[in-house]
């Protein structure tokens, strides 16, 4: 999911600049996705501080979703596009937009009458 989002060309056309991509997988860290070198999650704090990041896109497993959301909001992120399969508990001044792929698939199959 993260790869697809990082490569999404419409972001550039609409003026959305993807500044960083992070992972813990040693096979992914150091590779290039879109035009961004994947950094290790250990570098996230310093990167957000240095780049004044306003929005985070979370494509992480359920088990770490809340931890990452807490981490980025404590660093000043004010918006989260959440692809993780859980409802996040964030401060009241943080906006979360949940994207639930499973619900969308169920809706689609229902509309198709299957």
Beta strands, then each sheet from edge to edge (+ up, - down):
strand 1: 21-23
strand 2: 32-33
strand 3: 36-40
strand 4: 55-58
strand 5: 79-82
strand 6: 95-98
sheet 1: 1+ 3+ 2-
sheet 2: 4+ 5+ 6+
end
